[in-house]
């Protein structure tokens, strides 16, 4: 049976609203081809050495920008995904290229299209107004079984594999303060372990470490399958634009309360003996008071 063009258009017009009302729906998850972005057995997370710096969530931010695609792209929206809840630790030894990190991103706390963040983009790609139904639908599907499967996978984990000098950046950024490295990062997303390379600029001063960067990452590199419907007429682009700023502050080890240079060995020994004598005297007094001293 032949179908004329007007019937096809009417069918398309009926299907498109159903798709859009779902808030940018996602298809069933299908893993990316084996071997794409997967670390080899020799790529183990770098050992944690040196001074630990704890990530400060209130001062850190991860932004992920996803883009609509396909012939019907104008019917969808670009989205800004954000995390204000980063946690973890950066370890900084004397040899900075041996630094390592482990960062945790709780998926349940990912936000979609915060008005302030969309406005900050200051771009025609991200107009300030997004329908609430699209925002909520996108978040629901993002956390659903088809994509991040937040019910069974509560966090995304990022671990350092190794750091390399970023020769293309010349080692120093335009501001003249931060240093640049290439970080090989092990990613664990919905249980799939992959590896990506990220350019990172960092500065270290006054007990605080700041690391930032921006780049393009494909969903398929993380083991995810981008949404596509209606033979590709409505889809989400594989490539995302990711930026981050992480602030971490040095953890204070117990030894820092008693710096070796502050006192001599003899005075330190005297202090310990005095404390011991005081504790012994207190114990004896307590026993005499209770009549139990023997």
VMD Tcl script that draws the C-alpha trace (Angstrom):
set ca {
  {0.00 0.00 0.00}
  {1.36 3.38 -1.02}
  {1.43 6.19 1.52}
  {1.40 9.75 0.24}
  {3.57 12.56 1.63}
  {0.75 14.21 3.60}
  {0.10 10.98 5.52}
  {3.78 10.71 6.36}
  {3.83 14.28 7.65}
  {0.73 13.67 9.78}
  {2.35 10.56 11.28}
  {5.48 12.52 12.03}
  {3.45 15.29 13.61}
  {1.73 12.80 15.87}
  {4.93 11.04 16.92}
  {7.03 14.11 17.63}
  {4.90 15.57 20.46}
  {4.88 12.18 22.17}
  {8.66 12.14 22.11}
  {9.01 15.70 23.36}
  {6.52 15.24 26.20}
  {8.81 12.56 27.60}
  {11.49 15.18 28.13}
  {14.20 14.07 25.68}
  {13.68 10.31 26.15}
  {16.45 7.74 25.96}
  {16.59 4.32 24.28}
  {17.49 1.05 26.03}
  {21.15 1.00 27.00}
  {23.52 -0.75 24.62}
  {27.22 -0.91 25.50}
  {29.75 0.66 23.17}
  {31.94 -1.71 21.15}
  {34.44 -3.61 23.27}
  {37.88 -2.09 23.51}
  {36.80 1.52 22.87}
  {38.38 3.64 25.59}
  {38.97 0.60 27.84}
  {42.19 0.61 29.90}
  {44.59 -2.21 29.23}
  {45.39 -4.54 32.15}
  {48.59 -2.57 32.77}
  {46.69 0.70 33.25}
  {46.20 0.64 36.99}
  {45.26 3.70 39.05}
  {48.32 5.61 40.24}
  {49.33 4.96 43.87}
  {48.42 7.61 46.41}
  {51.59 9.34 47.59}
  {52.34 12.60 49.34}
  {50.14 15.18 51.01}
  {46.37 14.59 50.75}
  {44.18 17.50 49.63}
  {40.46 17.04 50.27}
  {38.06 18.34 47.63}
  {35.83 21.18 48.82}
  {32.42 20.60 47.24}
  {31.17 24.14 47.91}
  {34.02 25.58 45.83}
  {34.07 22.98 43.06}
  {31.88 22.55 39.98}
  {31.53 20.07 37.12}
  {29.59 21.15 34.01}
  {28.53 18.90 31.14}
  {26.90 20.41 28.07}
  {24.94 18.07 25.81}
  {23.70 19.05 22.36}
  {20.69 18.14 20.24}
  {21.21 16.72 16.76}
  {19.45 15.31 13.71}
  {17.12 16.83 11.15}
  {14.59 17.66 13.90}
  {17.16 19.17 16.26}
  {15.22 22.42 16.43}
  {12.42 20.58 18.24}
  {14.69 19.65 21.17}
  {16.95 21.47 23.61}
  {20.60 21.62 24.53}
  {21.14 20.94 28.23}
  {23.57 21.93 30.98}
  {24.21 19.14 33.49}
  {25.98 20.15 36.71}
  {27.42 18.67 39.88}
  {28.03 20.77 42.99}
  {28.70 17.66 45.09}
  {32.16 16.49 44.08}
  {34.11 14.65 46.76}
  {37.43 12.87 46.98}
  {41.11 13.52 47.48}
  {44.11 14.70 45.48}
  {47.52 13.41 46.59}
  {50.53 15.64 45.92}
  {54.05 14.23 46.43}
  {57.32 16.15 46.04}
  {57.45 15.07 42.39}
  {54.27 16.65 41.08}
  {54.04 14.40 38.03}
  {53.46 11.51 40.45}
  {50.35 13.20 41.86}
  {47.15 11.16 41.89}
  {43.47 11.68 42.63}
  {40.15 9.99 43.15}
  {36.98 11.98 42.52}
  {33.41 10.85 43.22}
  {30.36 12.32 41.46}
  {27.01 11.33 43.05}
  {24.61 10.87 40.14}
  {21.44 11.48 42.18}
  {22.62 15.04 42.84}
  {23.22 15.97 39.21}
  {21.14 18.97 38.19}
  {19.69 19.83 34.80}
  {19.49 23.35 33.38}
  {19.90 25.50 36.47}
  {18.79 28.96 35.28}
  {21.92 30.67 36.62}
  {24.20 28.22 34.83}
  {22.35 28.53 31.52}
  {22.49 32.30 31.80}
  {26.22 32.13 32.53}
  {26.75 30.32 29.21}
  {25.72 33.57 27.47}
  {25.20 31.67 24.23}
  {22.43 31.19 21.71}
  {22.95 27.44 22.20}
  {21.61 27.78 25.75}
  {18.75 30.28 25.92}
  {17.70 31.02 29.51}
  {14.20 29.58 29.23}
  {13.69 25.81 29.17}
  {10.24 24.27 29.84}
  {10.06 22.69 33.28}
  {8.63 19.53 31.71}
  {11.70 19.20 29.49}
  {14.04 19.83 32.44}
  {12.38 17.28 34.70}
  {11.94 14.73 31.92}
  {15.59 14.99 30.90}
  {16.76 14.48 34.48}
  {14.43 11.52 34.96}
  {15.70 9.83 31.83}
  {19.32 10.71 32.58}
  {19.08 8.82 35.90}
  {17.01 6.00 34.41}
  {18.08 2.49 33.45}
  {18.72 3.53 29.84}
  {21.59 5.85 30.71}
  {23.21 6.28 34.16}
  {20.96 3.77 35.96}
  {21.15 5.78 39.17}
  {19.15 3.22 41.13}
  {21.98 0.69 40.86}
  {24.98 2.94 40.16}
  {25.12 5.70 42.72}
  {28.22 7.51 41.58}
  {30.69 8.17 38.80}
  {34.30 7.62 39.86}
  {37.35 9.26 38.30}
  {40.84 7.99 39.16}
  {44.25 9.13 37.98}
  {46.19 6.63 35.88}
  {49.13 8.90 35.14}
  {50.12 12.50 34.44}
  {52.20 13.71 31.52}
  {53.64 17.16 30.67}
  {51.43 19.15 28.35}
  {54.06 20.27 25.89}
  {51.49 21.90 23.62}
  {50.53 24.32 26.41}
  {54.15 25.14 27.14}
  {53.74 24.20 30.81}
  {52.23 27.54 31.84}
  {48.87 29.05 31.05}
  {48.22 32.52 29.71}
  {47.86 33.94 33.20}
  {51.40 32.83 33.98}
  {50.43 31.13 37.23}
  {48.93 27.70 36.64}
  {50.79 24.73 35.24}
  {49.35 22.43 32.58}
  {49.41 18.63 32.43}
  {47.67 15.87 30.51}
  {45.85 13.54 32.89}
  {45.06 10.01 31.84}
  {41.88 9.31 33.79}
  {40.14 6.03 34.55}
  {36.37 6.55 34.44}
  {33.80 4.25 36.02}
  {30.30 5.01 34.70}
  {27.42 2.61 35.44}
  {30.00 -0.07 36.18}
  {31.93 0.26 32.92}
  {35.60 1.14 33.24}
  {37.15 3.28 30.50}
  {40.03 5.70 30.12}
  {40.16 9.22 28.71}
  {42.79 11.95 28.49}
  {42.02 15.39 29.91}
  {44.01 18.62 29.82}
  {44.31 20.07 33.33}
  {45.65 23.39 34.55}
  {46.55 23.54 38.22}
  {47.98 25.88 40.82}
  {49.20 25.08 44.30}
  {49.59 27.76 46.96}
  {48.87 28.39 50.64}
  {47.64 24.87 51.32}
  {45.09 24.97 48.47}
  {45.11 23.18 45.14}
  {43.00 24.43 42.24}
  {42.58 22.34 39.09}
  {40.50 23.29 36.07}
  {40.00 22.30 32.48}
  {37.64 22.13 29.54}
  {37.39 19.71 26.65}
  {35.19 17.56 24.48}
  {34.34 13.99 25.49}
  {32.18 11.50 23.64}
  {29.45 9.62 25.48}
  {30.56 6.44 23.72}
  {34.05 6.86 25.23}
  {32.38 6.42 28.62}
  {30.44 3.35 27.55}
  {27.17 5.21 26.99}
  {24.92 5.16 23.93}
  {23.59 8.56 22.81}
  {19.84 8.88 22.25}
  {18.59 8.52 18.68}
  {15.02 8.17 17.40}
  {13.04 8.29 14.17}
  {15.97 6.95 12.11}
  {18.26 9.62 13.53}
  {15.97 12.56 12.81}
  {15.89 13.31 16.55}
  {19.06 12.55 18.50}
  {21.56 13.69 21.09}
  {25.07 14.28 19.80}
  {27.73 11.86 20.97}
  {30.17 14.66 21.74}
  {29.73 16.66 24.95}
  {31.59 19.74 26.17}
  {32.84 19.29 29.72}
  {34.44 21.82 32.06}
  {35.44 21.61 35.68}
  {36.96 23.56 38.53}
  {38.12 21.64 41.58}
  {39.35 23.22 44.78}
  {41.05 21.01 47.36}
  {42.67 21.91 50.65}
  {45.49 20.14 52.43}
  {44.46 17.69 55.13}
  {46.30 18.39 58.40}
  {48.26 15.31 59.47}
  {48.62 14.52 63.17}
  {52.37 15.14 63.01}
  {51.72 18.79 62.13}
  {50.57 19.42 65.69}
  {54.10 18.59 66.90}
  {56.51 19.95 64.28}
  {59.97 18.43 64.86}
  {61.76 21.75 64.44}
  {59.75 23.47 67.16}
  {61.40 21.70 70.07}
  {64.64 19.90 70.79}
  {64.77 16.16 71.44}
  {65.60 16.67 75.12}
  {62.76 19.12 75.73}
  {60.32 16.86 73.87}
  {61.40 13.93 76.06}
  {60.99 16.08 79.17}
  {57.47 17.05 78.06}
  {56.48 13.43 77.51}
  {57.91 12.40 80.91}
  {56.10 15.27 82.64}
  {52.82 14.26 81.03}
  {53.38 10.66 82.08}
  {54.12 11.67 85.67}
  {51.03 13.86 85.81}
  {48.85 11.00 84.58}
  {50.39 8.62 87.15}
  {49.82 11.14 89.93}
  {46.21 11.62 88.92}
  {45.64 7.87 88.94}
  {47.18 7.50 92.42}
  {45.05 10.33 93.80}
  {41.91 8.75 92.40}
  {42.75 5.41 93.98}
  {43.48 6.97 97.39}
  {40.19 8.84 97.29}
  {38.27 5.65 96.59}
  {40.29 3.58 99.13}
  {41.39 1.16 96.43}
  {45.10 2.01 96.27}
  {47.31 -1.04 96.84}
}
mol new
graphics top color blue
foreach p $ca { graphics top sphere $p radius 0.5 }
foreach p [lrange $ca 0 end-1] q [lrange $ca 1 end] { graphics top cylinder $p $q radius 0.2 }
display resetview
